[in-house]
Amino acid sequence: MLQAKFREMAEMAGKENAMNIVIAAEKTSIATLLSEFVKRHVNPDEIKVSENPDETGSFFVGLQCDRFVLSPSGVFAADKLQIRG
């Protein structure tokens, strides 16, 4: 699904700018998936998307004060903040 599209775009764009291009191109799709997860309409302008360095094809998505993780398979989960002491 989205993962194949991410890979294809990343290969075409080259590694340096690939994630910025993928994020810009897919922000509307990511907002649509997040809308389904949070059960309310989310505009693409409302979210901040960044690459998740821990998992290829995964993204961190911020919406107001909430943070989510989008898996490579297109599934959202709440990002659990870890407090380090």
N, C-alpha and C positions, 0 to 999 in steps of 0.2 A: 504494500500500500504506500504510505508516505515514505517509508525507509528506502524503497527502490528508487523513488523519485529523488530523494536526498542524495543518494549515492551517484545517480546519473548526473545530477547538476554539479555535484562536487568534482567529479572526474572531468567534466567539461570546463569548469571554471578554474581549475588548479587549486592547490591546497590553501594558499595564502588567503584568498578572498572567498573561498567556497562557502564558508559558513555564513558570512554576511549576505551573500547572494541567496542562499537557500532560505535563510530567515526572512529576508525581504519578500521573496517569492511565495513563501508558504505562510506568512503571517495571517492571511485571511482564513486559510484552512485550519491553522492552529486555533484561531479564535472561535471558529465554528465547533471544533471538537471540544474546546473548553466550555462553550455555551451549553453543550449537552451534559458535560460533567457537573457544572455548577447549577444547572437547571434555570438559567436566565440568559438573556441575550448579552453577548460580549462583543464589543467593537474591536477590530484589530488595533485601533489607536489606543485602546485602554490597556494593552498588555505590553510587557517588556519580555523579550525572548533572548536567551543566551545559550550557548553550547554547554552541554554537560560534559566536562572533561573525563568523568568517570565511566561513561558508556557511549560508544560510537553511535550516532544517530539519535541520541537522546538530548532533550532540551530542558532547561529551567524556564518556567513561565511565571512571571509576576503579574498579579492582578490586584491593584490597590495594595492592601497589607498582606495578602495571601500569596503563597508561593506554591507552585505545582511542578511536577516532573512529568514530561511527555516521553514515554518509552519509544523505542524504535518501532514497535508494533502499533503505535498510535493510541495507546492507552494512557490516560491521565491518572495521577495519584497525588495526594497532598504531600508536599515536601515537609518532612518533619525536621524542624530545626534542632540542631544539637548544640547544647551549651557546654563549652569546654572550660574546665576549671583550672 
